[in-house]
């Protein structure tokens, strides 16, 4: 089953290795209301590197002195992962990335007609000239060049191909990121787009995926991009990011391993710790049913499911709990069956016939249905209050009032 729908590359064999670029420290931190301290960024960078991430998209140095400092401090950690900086194709942005001592630059520029016309109000020729100048600046400063085509899934592929072909003879391109910036692609259209670009470049450009999750398809689109020929992906821990977030690191790593059968360096056993840490530092709690790292993913209550699991864990866990360093767990509750009762009694060394197990099960179900839901409501209220407090950001009116007060003080 693994890799059964995988597209072959130009060499006749599927890619043997997929690079993983994590952008929790940059795109993840752009989540409204989220910020990381210097110490937190260094802690996350170390754990991400230890987990097998190839490159960190570690910040946007031109937009923040704190990001420049964070990248500089990361250099002192001797990470296995390369350190990257995001930049616009502007001299001050590229200079800031160099000052931050970045190994790689993720040079981004809108590519769709809508973004060029309505947001930047420039012609495509002018945009291409700016992009070219920025790319040459990156290479001149000795950093790796990653072209990021923002809004690529709403752009004309022929225009993107033309620009890359203009740049290829001039600058060495490490990777070309296809960004589904507004999350509007489907797995089918994403795979087609990557195939089109890969064919146009004869497989000589390393295509990379950057998917957003506005329709809940970021992970699926990322895997579809790999099937289309992409050789690198970008993700965030817990899928945090702007609006609905990005492709989730754990989900993509699990999909690459167990569905596509491609190699990467991510250690599945490091993913739960990373997920919990990002929950803590970001203030964004994940759902118990979040794939791969969620609290309930390897817990079972339904009698039919538990009976199957006790006979063979593969019955209801295609993704093994052991892959992330966890164990399957069984919960006694309203939907339990006698199989779990008898197993628990046997483990306790107590003989238990079916009739006894049924009586015990009836008691369990009655207890479950009599439980007070007040704690559920209190937990919801705590979450609501915490969410509003931690993710609301700073009230603009407060900033304006402070600004006016400062002006009045300065002018006497």
N, C-alpha and C positions, 0 to 999 in steps of 0.2 A: 504493500500500500504506500509506503513512504516514497515520496517523490514521483508518484505514478503519473502526474500531469505536468511534470517539469519540462520546460522548453529546453532543447539543446542549444548550446552556444555555437558560435562560428567554428570552433575547433571540433564540434561534434560531440562534446561531452558537457554536462552541466557544470557550473562553477563549483569548485571544490571548497571554496572558502568565502564567507561573507563577512566583510568588515562591519563592526558595530560602532556607531558614533552616538554617544549619549549627550543630549542637550538639556538635561535637568537643570544644570547650573545657569543656563541662559534662557532657553524657551520656557523651561519649567518655572523659572523665577519670574517670568513675565506674566504668570497667572495673576489676575487682579487680587491685590491684598497680600501677596506672598513676597517675602524677602528672606535672604539668608545672610547671616553674619559672616565675617571673614573666617572665623573658626569653624563654622558650620560648613562653609564651602570647602575648606581644606579637608575636613572629615569626610564629606561626601566624595570629593575627588579621590581620596585614598581608597575608600571602599569600592568606588566604581572601577578604579584601575585594578584593584585586587580581584574584582569579580570578572575581569576579562574584557572590559571595554577597550577598544583599540584607540579611539580618539575621543577626547572631551571637547565638546563645544562649550567652553568654560565661561564665556561672557562676551559683553559688547563694550570693549574698552573705551571707545570714543564717547559713549553715552554716560560713563560712570568711572570716576577715579577709583572707586571701591573695586570695580571689576579689574582695572589695571593692576591694582595692588594684589588682588586675589590670584591672578595669573602669574605674577612675579613670584609670589610665595609658593605657588604650586611647583614652580621650577625647582625649588629647594627640597621638595619631597622625593625627588628621583623616581617619579612614577613610571610604571611600564607603559601607560597610555601616553600618546602624544597629546599636546595641549593646543587647542584651537581657539581662535577668536573670531567672532562675527564682525563684519564690517560692510559698510556701503562702499561703492567704488569712488570714494572721495579721498583726496590726499590726507586730510586730517584723520580720517578713520583708519587708513592703512598705517599711517605713522603711529597712531595710538596702539594698534595691534603689535607693531614692531617694538614699541616701548614696553609693552606688556610681555615681551619675549615669547610670543606665540610661535609654535612650530608650524601651524597651519592657519590659513585664513579662509573663512567661509564668506565669500564675497557675494552679496545678494543684490539683485536688481529685478524689478517687475518685468515680466515678459508679455503679459496680455495687453491687447489694445485698450481694454477698459482701464487698466491701472496706469498705463503710460499717458493716456489722454486725460482721464478724469482726475487722477491723483497727482501726477507729476507735470502734466500739461507740456509734454515734450514730444517731439517726433521720434519715431523708431530709430532713424539714422543717428539722431543726437544721443539717444539712450545707448546705442551700440558703441558710439565713440567714447562715452563716459565709462562704459563697462570695460572697453579695451584699455583705456588709460589706467583704470584701477587695477586690472589684471597685470599689466606691465609693471606697475609700481610694486605689487606684491612680490613678483618674481625678482625684481631688482633688489628688494630688501632681504632676499634669501629665505622667504617663507613658502610653504607649500600652497598651491592655488586650488581652491575648491570653488567652482562656479555654482551659485545657487540661483536657479531660475524660479523666482517667486511667481506664484499664480500660474504655474506652467500648465495646469490642467484646464485653464480657460484660454490658453494661448494657441496660436497657429504653429503646429510642429515644424512646418517648412521655415518659418521665421527663426525658430530656435536652432534648427539645423544650419541655416545660413550663417548665423552668428558664430556658432562653434567652429564651423569650417573656416571662417575668417580668422579666428583666434588660434587655431591649432598650429599653423606654421610659425606663429609669433611667440607663443608662450606655452610651456608645458602645463597641461591641465591634469591635476591629480585625480579629481573626481568632478562629475557633473551632477548636481542635485536637482531632481525633479520634485518641486514642492507643490503639493496639493493644498495650497494655502488656506482655502475656505472649505476644504473637506468635501468637495462636490463630485469627486471621482467615484466610480464603482470598481470593484475588482476586475471586471471585464474590460472597462475602458482603460484602466491603469495598465493592465498587462499589455493591451494593444499599443498604448503610447510608448511604453518602454521598449517593446519589440520594434516599433517603427524607428525610434531613435538609435537603438543598438544596431539595427540593420544599416541605417544611414551612415553610421560611423565605423562599420565593418568590425564591431566589437573592440575597437582600439581605444575607446573612451570608457572609463569606469563609471557607469551610471549608478546613482545613489538615490534612495527613497527618503522623502520627508513628507509624512502624511499627517493631516489634522483630522480630528474626530467629530466634526460637526454632525455627521449622520451615523456615528457609531461604527465607521468602516475603516478607521485608520490602520488597525492591525491587519485586517483582511486586505486592504489596498497595499500595505507594505509587503505582505507575503506574495500577493499577485505580481507586484513589481519584480520580486526575485524570480518568480516563474517566467517573467518576461525577459529576464537577462540582467537585472540589476545586481551589482556586486558589493553594494554597501547599503546600509540602512541607518536612519537616525531615529532615536526613541527618547522617551523620558521615563523615569521611575514613576510608577503608578499612573502613567499617562497624563501627568499634570501639564498644563500649558494654557495658552490663551483660549478663551471661550470654552469649548468642550474638551480642549486638551489635544495631546499628540498620541502617536502610537506608543503603546506601553512596552517597556523593555522586557519584562517577564513574559508577556504574551507572545511577543515576536520571537524571543529566544526559544520558548517552548514549541512554537509553530515551526521554526526552522529545524529544530532537532527531531520532533516526533511526527511532523506532517510532511515536510519537504526533504528531510534527510540531508541537509547541507551542514557543513562544518562551520563553527565559529568558536570564539574563545570564552563565551559566557559560561560561568559556573552556576548551574541551577541552584546549588545549595547556598549560594550567596544572595539569592533574590528576595527571600523572605525578610532577612535582616535589613536589606536596602529599602524594601517597601515600608517596613515599620519605622525606619529612621526618617524617611521622607514624609510619612504621615505626621510624625512628631514635629519635624522642623517646619513643615509647610502649614500645618494646621488644617490640612484637607484630609478627612478620614475616608478610607476606602470602604466600599460595600463588603459585607461578609461574603457575598457571592461573587466578588471580583475574581475573574479567572486567574488561575495559577497560584497567586499568593493570598487570596481571600481566606478568611477564617473558616468558612464553611465548605471550602472546595473539596476537602478530603474527609468530611464528616457525614455520616449517614444515619437516617432515622427510619425511613420507610421499611416495613417488614420485608417486602419483596426484594428491595435493594440489599438490605443487610444479609438476607439469606443467600443471595447470589455472591456477595462479597466474601462471606465466610467460607464459601465453597471455592471461590477463585477471585482474587481481587481485580482481575482484569474484566470481570463481569460489568462493573460500573466505573472503573477508573482506567481509561485509555492512557491518561496522563498519570503516571505513578506518583504517589505522594513522596516516595523516596527520592525522586528526581530533584525536589526542592528541599530535601532533608527533613521531611515530615513523615508522620505515620497516619494510616487510615484510622479514623475514630468512629465509634458507634454511640448514638445518643438514644437513651430511653425516653419515649414520649408518646404522644397520642397515636402516632402512626406506626409504632413498633410492632414486631411480631414475636412469636414464641421462640424462634431460632436464637435471637439474641439473649432472651431470658435463660434459655437452657445452656448457652455457651458461658454466660456469666456465672451461673450456678456451678457448672462443671469446673471452671477455673478456680472457684472458691472451694472445690472439693465436696460439694453438696449434691447428692443424687436428686434429679428432678425429672419426673415423668411429665408427659404432655399435659395431663389434666392439671397438675400442679402449676406448670408453666402458664397455662391459660388463666388460672385464677390470679397468679401474680401479674400477668399482663393486664387483666381487667382492672386491678388496683392501680397500676401505673397509668392507664388511660384515664381513670377517674380522677386521679391526683392531677394529671396534666390539665384536664378540662376545668378543674376547680381553682387552678392557680389564678391569683390576682394579677391583672395586667397593669396595675398602678406603676410598677417599676418600668414597664415599657414606655408609658407616657412620660415618666420623669426623665428617662434616657433621651427621649425625643426632644423634650423641652430643653435639656442641657445642651444637646447637639445644636438645636436652633439658636439658642443664646450664644453658644461658643462660635458658631458659624458667622452670625451677624457681627460679633465682636472682632473676630480674627480676620475676616475676609472683606470687611466693609471698606478698608483702606482709610485714608485721611479725608475728612469732610472738606471739600473745596471752599466752603464758606469760611471755615476756620482759618485756612491759609490766607484767603483774601483779607479777612479781618486783621490777621497778624501783620500782613504786608502793609496795610493802611496805617496801622499803629506804628510800624517801623518808620514809615515815611514821615508821619507827623513828628515823631521824636527827632528824626534826622534834620528836619527843617525848622525845629524849634517851635 
